[in-house]
Amino acid sequence: MQVEPCCQALLSQILPEVDKKCLGLTIEVGVGTFAFYFKLFEQLGFQAIAVEPLPTEQVRQLCSSGNISLIESCISDIDGLVDFYLGSYEGQRSLNLNSMRPDWWGSSSTAIQVPSMSLHSLLSTLEAKQLTCLKIDVEGMEFSIIKQLPSLPENLLPQVLMFEYGGGSTRKRGQGGWSQEILDETMKSLDIICNLGYRQAIIVDSAANGKEQVIDLKAISLEPTVVFPPQSVYGNIITLRGAQYTEEKIAAVCQLYRA
């Protein structure tokens, strides 16, 4: 499937339904060089926050030309400076694969130090009162953020949480973002989310000839072989807390991106 266009189309339908008055913040953690969900959030009428430790000039211009706050930092479970490994793909520098993980499949051995803040510190800095959407794409470090959710007050749990999984291989091959350690963290993330009241999950994967999955986190066994087909490559999981979106509406959106 076409992951990012599909997920953006889904969020453009879901977010106005879960927060009709656009009262909550929308945050994109790990902006990279394309897709730019923070622009979608702004276009939908939300107060948008972009979080990226090494923003490109394009990102800076997009934020400054709109009403978008840019936070130049990593988000993890650490407050302070961290080593940040520059991404590499097929011998070329790739900003979209930068990671705090030295063992990330897309990381090079070149590291620089960048600021990092915890999720709690980020929300305190923003003086957040309500969070409508938290979108996370931090190249193998998603669990370091998601594991902090249980410590947040109820009003700061995002109504919609989206995070990336996989990458660099397939679930069947078990390499890259599907290594046992990272896969275990993905499953722990789903368990935490489920226990916090997120019930519906929409999984959009990049595998060829794939189709979105809509699962009830309370109704299935949260095991990798149940959640992820063996041909899964990488994708996003969109989870909803206290709300559900009908499978018919989801299918109507996603059918345009099944390629």
Long-range contacts (C-beta under 8 A, 24 or more apart in sequence): 1-204, 1-205, 1-206, 1-207, 1-210, 1-211, 1-212, 1-235, 1-254, 1-257, 1-258, 1-259, 2-206, 2-257, 2-259, 3-204, 3-205, 3-206, 3-234, 3-235, 3-236, 4-34, 4-35, 4-236, 5-257, 6-204, 6-212, 6-253, 6-254, 6-256, 6-257, 7-162, 7-204, 7-236, 7-238, 8-35, 8-37, 8-40, 9-253, 9-254, 9-256, 9-257, 10-202, 10-204, 10-238, 10-250, 10-253, 10-254, 11-37, 11-40, 11-133, 11-135, 11-160, 11-162, 11-238, 12-40, 12-44, 13-245, 13-249, 13-253, 14-160, 14-238, 14-240, 14-245, 15-41, 15-44, 15-46, 15-132, 15-133, 15-160, 16-44, 16-45, 17-243, 17-245, 18-132, 18-159, 18-160, 18-240, 18-243, 19-46, 19-132, 19-159, 22-46, 22-47, 22-132, 23-130, 23-132, 24-129, 24-130, 24-131, 24-132, 24-133, 24-158, 24-159, 25-49, 25-126, 25-128, 25-130, 25-131, 25-132, 26-132, 26-133, 26-135, 27-51, 27-122, 27-126, 27-131, 27-133, 27-134, 27-135, 28-135, 28-137, 29-75, 29-134, 29-135, 29-136, 29-137, 29-138, 29-145, 30-75, 30-136, 30-137, 30-138, 30-139, 31-55, 31-59, 32-95, 32-96, 32-137, 33-58, 33-59, 33-95, 33-96, 34-96, 36-62, 37-135, 38-62, 38-63, 38-68, 39-66, 39-68, 41-133, 42-66, 42-67, 42-68, 46-132, 46-133, 49-126, 51-75, 51-122, 53-84, 53-98, 53-114, 53-115, 53-116, 54-84, 54-95, 54-98, 54-114, 56-95, 69-126, 71-122, 71-125, 72-115, 73-114, 73-115, 73-116, 73-117, 73-122, 74-100, 74-114, 74-115, 74-116, 74-117, 74-138, 74-141, 75-116, 75-117, 75-118, 75-119, 75-122, 75-136, 75-138, 75-145, 76-100, 76-116, 76-117, 76-118, 76-138, 76-141, 76-144, 76-145, 77-118, 77-144, 77-145, 77-147, 77-148, 78-116, 78-117, 78-118, 79-116, 79-117, 79-118, 79-121, 80-115, 80-116, 81-113, 81-114, 81-115, 81-116, 82-113, 82-114, 82-115, 82-116, 83-111, 83-112, 83-113, 84-111, 84-112, 84-113, 84-114, 85-109, 85-110, 85-111, 86-110, 86-111, 86-112, 87-139, 97-139, 98-139, 99-138, 99-139, 99-140, 99-141, 100-138, 100-139, 100-140, 100-141, 100-144, 101-139, 101-140, 101-141, 104-139, 104-140, 104-177, 105-167, 105-168, 105-169, 105-175, 105-176, 105-177, 106-139, 106-167, 106-168, 106-176, 107-139, 118-148, 119-145, 119-148, 119-149, 119-152, 120-148, 120-151, 120-152, 123-152, 123-156, 128-156, 129-155, 130-155, 130-156, 131-155, 131-156, 131-157, 131-158, 131-159, 132-158, 132-159, 132-160, 133-158, 133-159, 133-160, 133-161, 133-162, 134-158, 134-160, 134-161, 134-162, 135-162, 135-163, 136-161, 136-162, 136-163, 136-164, 137-163, 137-164, 137-236, 138-164, 139-164, 139-167, 140-167, 140-177, 140-182, 142-185, 142-186, 142-189, 143-185, 143-186, 143-188, 143-189, 146-189, 146-192, 146-193, 147-188, 147-189, 147-192, 149-192, 149-193, 149-196, 150-192, 150-195, 150-196, 157-196, 157-197, 157-241, 158-241, 159-240, 159-241, 159-242, 159-243, 160-238, 160-239, 160-240, 160-241, 161-193, 161-198, 161-238, 161-239, 161-241, 162-236, 162-237, 162-238, 162-239, 163-189, 163-236, 163-237, 164-234, 164-235, 164-236, 165-228, 165-234, 165-235, 165-236, 165-237, 166-205, 166-228, 166-232, 166-233, 166-234, 166-235, 167-233, 167-234, 168-234, 169-233, 170-207, 170-230, 170-231, 170-232, 170-233, 171-224, 171-228, 171-229, 171-230, 171-231, 171-232, 172-230, 172-231, 177-234, 178-232, 183-224, 186-224, 187-222, 187-223, 187-224, 187-227, 190-217, 190-222, 190-227, 190-237, 191-222, 193-217, 193-239, 194-218, 194-222, 196-241, 197-241, 197-242, 198-239, 198-240, 198-241, 199-240, 199-241, 199-244, 200-239, 200-240, 200-243, 200-244, 200-245, 201-237, 201-238, 201-239, 201-240, 202-237, 202-238, 202-239, 202-245, 202-250, 203-227, 203-228, 203-235, 203-236, 203-237, 203-238, 204-235, 204-236, 204-238, 204-254, 204-257, 205-229, 205-232, 205-233, 205-234, 205-235, 206-233, 206-234, 206-235, 207-231, 207-232, 207-233, 208-259, 209-258, 210-258, 211-254, 211-258, 212-250, 212-251, 212-254, 212-258, 214-247, 214-250
